[in-house]
Amino acid sequence: MTTTEAGPELALCPAGARPGVQVLAPRDVPLGGPRAMAVRRTLPHRDRSFVGAWCFVDHYGPDDVAATGGMDVPPHPHTGLATVSWLFEGEIEHRDSGGVHAVVRPGEVNLMSAGHGIAHSEVSTPGTARLHGVQLWVVLPAAARDGERAFQHHAAPMVDLAPGVRGRVFVGSFAGHASPVRTATPLLGVEVHLDAGTRWAAPVDPAHEHALLLDRGSATLAGTALAPGDLGVVDPGPSTLEVVAHEPVRAVLLGGAPFEEEVVMWWNFIAPTHDDVVAARDAWQARSARFGQVPGWDREPGWLPAPQIPPVRLRPRGRSGRGGPPA
């Protein structure tokens, strides 16, 4: 997934958040391509860059594909990150320059590692009437940043997590259930469903950061109200997170070990420095072998050109969120 965003205003945390819960409200962002599809983005944010190594949280739909055109993103590049695709409704066809051709379906996670460089396309399938899901990015640590392209798939079963709570563990381990998907840093990703009236003490690693993205319903996280689309973030410390569902809730629980490295995040590139980002952009514009070709993509546009680098030196982003301009 890609974006045309260059330097937007970012949503402020709303008043009323309880101590210990940082609420990141979403902002609307158009995806790249000839028919831009709007997503709601909570990370990166000017007040926060990461939750663990999760660095992008895009939430979209439910979209009527007949009205919006759905997702139609031509081949575009990535470096220094992994993409995690997770759907609630619809299907997306994925092709990449590692030779992978796959379909993203509800309940099935696809994790694509860019490493030193990859190109891929994403198009909602002809049979998709409604498209609804999340697209997540993970920043890769220095040890994995220049690795090989890779792709993993896992169909996560729906399991009981607690009375009134069900879910799918698509990344990491949670409540006795584990995903086989390998990650470069410790991460957690769980789709959770709570019945109305449920009060859930979600068991979490106190050494990790966690966030709850509310997809639908009405809920509080540690006493702080979340609106659909909000990302409620909790820093390391608690061993449980109290979630109260005032009506039926679907949400995505994310977590991970704090990511301590600083990186430059711009467009679809994550790299250690401004100069590394410029080099990646130049390589993409030159259609170099660093990113390769996407087999099976046979229509126009054949690729998505990169925007211009801003006329300032890009600053690194760390856990505080400072740096910029944002991706």
N, C-alpha and C positions, 0 to 999 in steps of 0.2 A: 504494500500500500504506500502511496506517495501523497504529497500535498503541494499546493501552490502557495502556502502561507509563507510570507516573507518577514513580517515584523508586526504581528497583531497586538492590539491591546489585550491584556490578559484579565480574566475574571478575578475579582478579589474574593477572599474568604468571607462568607457572610457573617454578620454579627450573631451572637448567641451560641457559638461553638463552645462546648465545655472544655475545661483544661484537659490537655492530653489528646484531644481530637482536632485535627486540622481538616477543615472542609474545603475542598477544591471544587468550585462550581465550574461546569463545563462552558466552553465557548464554541461557537460554530466555526468550522474550518472546511473549505472545499478541497476535495481530493483533486489530484492532477488529472489531466487528460481532456479530450475534446468535450466530454459531457461530465462536468464536475458533479460529484455526489457529496452532499454535506454530511459531515460527521460531527459529533460532540466530543471535544478533546479536554481532558483534565490534566494530563501530563504530556509534555513538560509544562511547568507553570513557573511564573517568575519567583514564587515563594518556595518552590520545590522542584528538583530535577528528577529524583529517583524515589521509588519505594523498593528497597532491596536494589536489584539491578533492573527492575521494570522502569523504563524511561519514556514510553509512550503508552497512553491509554486513550484509544478512540472507540466511541460507542455510537452505533448507528441503527436507524430503523425504530419500529417497523416501517419500512418503505414499500409503497405500492409500486412495483417495478414498472407496471404499465404507464404510470404517471411520471416517475422519476427517471426511467431508463436503467435503474439499477447500477451495478458496479461495472465499469468498463475502463480499466486502466491498462494502457499499453506497456510494453517492456520498459522498465525503469531500473535504476541501480540501487544497491545497498553496499555499505562497508561497515565493518566493526560492530555489527548488531545481529540479533536473531529476531525473526518475526514469529509471532504466535497468533494463529487464526482460530477463532472460536465463534461458532454460529448458534443462534437460537432458532432461526427460520431461514429457509432458502438454501441455495447451493452456489458455490463459487468455483470456477475452473481455474486451476493454478498451473502455470508452465514456468520453468526456470532454465537458466543456462547450465545447470548441472545435469540437464536431461530429464528432470522429473516432470511428469504430467499427472496431476492428481486433482481430485474434487474434494473441496472442503464441505462437510455436511454437519448438521447439528449433532452435538455430542461427540464429535471426532476432532481431535486437535491435530493441526499441522504446524510443526516447528521447522522453520527454514533458517539455517545459519549462513550468514553472508560471508563470514571470514574476511579475507582480503578483498573479495569482490564477487558479486553475483548480480544477475539481472533476472527479473521475473515479470509476468503479466497476471492480472486478476480480472476475471469477467464472470458476472452472474450467469448461470446456465439458462438456456431457453425455457426450461420448465419451471423456473423460479418466479412465483407471483409476488411473494413478500420476502424482503431481505432484512435481517435483524441479527445483530451480533456485536462482537468486539474485535478490534485488531490491536494487538499489543506488541510492543517492541522491548527487547532486552539488550542492554548495553553489554558488550563483551569485554572482559578484562584483558589487560595487555597480553597475557599468556595465550589467549585464544583469538586475539583480534586479527592476526594475519594467517589464520588457519585455512583449511580447505572448506569449500562449499559443502553443505550437508543438508539433509532433509529427513525428518522423522514424522511418523503418523501413529496415532493411538486412538482407538475407540474407547472412551472412558465410560464404564457402566454407571448407571444410577444406583446409589447405595444409601442405606440409612445411616445418618451421622449422629442423630440424637432423636428423642421423641419430638415429633413435629418437624423434623429437619431431614431433608434428603439432599443429595448432591452428587456431582461428578468431579473426581480429582483428576485434572488433566495435566498438571505439572506438580512434581514433588510428592510429599507424603503428608497425610492428614487423617487423624482419628482412626488409625489402623488401616488405612487404605493408601496405596501408592501407585504412581504412574511410572511406567518404564522409560519415559522420555528423559533423555540425558540433557543436563544444562551445565554451563561453564561455571556458574556460581549457585549456591543453594537458593532455590526458588520454590514458591508455592502458588498454585493456581487452582481454584475450586469454584465451580458453578454451584450455588446453594439455593434451595427452595425452603421457605418457612411457611408453615400454616399460620393463619390468622390467630393472634393471641399467644403465639409461642415466645417464650423468653429463653434464649439460648446462650449458654456460656461456652463460646467456641474455644477449644484448647489450642493455644498457639505457642511457638517458641519464643520465650521472653528475650532472647538475644536478637530477634529479627524485627524489622519494620513490617507493618501490615496495613492494608487498605481494603475498604469495602466499597465496591461500585454498585450503586442501587440501580437495577434495570427497571423494575416495576414494583408497585406497592408502596406502603408507608412503613418506615422503620426508624428506630434510633440505634446508634452505635455508641456504647458507653454513655448513654444519656443524651446524646446529641442527635437532633433530628436530621435526617437525610431526605432530600427530594430526589425523585428519579433523575438519574444522570450525574448526581453528586458523587464525589470520591471522598470518603472519610478516611483519614490517615492517622495511624497511631504509631508513635516511635517505640523503640525497644523498651522493655520493662514488664508489661503485663504478661501473665501466663494464660489468661483467658480474656476474650473480648465479649462483652455482653451485647447481644443483638436482640432487640424486641420488635416483633412484627405486629403492627396494628391492623394489618390486613394481609392477604397472601402476598408473599415477597419472593422475587427472584433477584439474585445479586451475584456478583463475582468477588470472591475473596482472593486477594493477592498478598504475597509476602516474600521476604528474602533477607539474607544477611546484608547489612548496610554496605553500600558500594562506596569505597573510599577514594577511588581514583578520580581525577579531573579529566574531562574529555571535551572536545569541541563537537557540538551537535549542530549540523546545518543541513537543511533539505533532507536527503535520504542517506547522509553520510555521518558516521561517528568516527572520530580520529583523535589522536593525541594533540595535534596542533593545527593552527590555521593553515600552515603550509601543506600539511598532509591532506586537509580538505580540498585545497586548491588543486593538488596533484590528482586527487580522486575525480574531481569535476573535470579536469583537463583530459584525463584518461577516458571518462565516459563520453565527453564531447567528441573525442577522436575515435570512438567506437573501438577501443583497444581490446586486446585479448584478456585484459585484467577482468573484464565483466562477461565476456563471451557473448554468444547469440542465444536467443530463446527459440528452440526448435518448435515448429508447428504454428508460430505466429506469422500469418501470411496476409495481413491487411494493413491499411494505413490508419493512423500513422504507425510506422514501423518501430518507432522508439519515442520516448518522451525526453526532449531536450532539457537540460538543467537550466534553472534560472541563473541570472548573473550573481556573482559573489558581491555582497554589499561593499561599498567603498570605505570600509573600516576593517581593522584587523579583528577577526572573530576571537572572542575571549572564551576560555574554557568554562564549563559548568561543573559545579560540584553538588554536594548534597543540599546545600542551602538554596539552590535554585539560581544563584547569581551567575551572571555570564550572559552572553548573547551575541547577536540577537537570537531569539529562540527559534527552534526548528519548527 
